[in-house]
Amino acid sequence: MKAALYARFSTDKQSEASIADQFRVAERLAGRHGFTVETQFSDAAISGGTTQRPGYQRMLAAARRHEFDVIVAEDTSRLWRTLAEQSPRLAELSDLGIAVITADLDTR
């Protein structure tokens, strides 16, 4: 399965290394599941409580174009901070045939 990785941190007080650290965790998770990492998306210093994240929106657009089969992130809080966004997005991704894998979620 082709995987897209996503990483994010919330404030400018956090380290840029946070994204690299999250990608390392997601790469290990993808490897454990036998996924091939195709692409990475990230957002720096933007809350997960908003959908107005350029990397997140690019990832969703790529998902809608079926560029990958699974999204891998360190945990769900990197992708979503609100159920109001999480629930419809999981439903949309499921309809697209795209799974979401994190340390705390596996939608396969």
C-alpha positions, 0 to 999 in steps of 0.5 A, a space after each residue: 500500500 502507498 502511504 502518505 505521512 502527516 506531521 504537525 505542531 501547534 505553536 511557534 514555541 515548539 521545535 521544528 524538529 518536532 515534525 522530523 521526529 513525528 515523521 520518524 515515528 510515522 515511518 516506523 509505523 508504516 514500515 511495521 505495516 509494510 507500507 511504501 511511503 510515497 509522500 509527506 505532508 506537514 504543517 508548522 505552528 498551526 493548531 489541529 483545531 482548524 482545517 485551515 492548514 495548507 499541508 492538511 488541505 494538500 493531503 486531502 486534495 491528494 487523497 481525493 485524487 487517489 495518490 495514496 492508499 493510507 495516511 500514517 501519522 504519529 497519533 490522531 491529534 496530529 490530524 484532528 483536534 475536533 470530532 467535528 472535523 475527524 468524523 466527516 473526514 474519516 467517513 470521506 477517506 473511507 469512501 475514497 478507500 483510504 485508511 488512516 493508521 496512527 498509534 491509536 487508530 487503524 481504520 482498515 
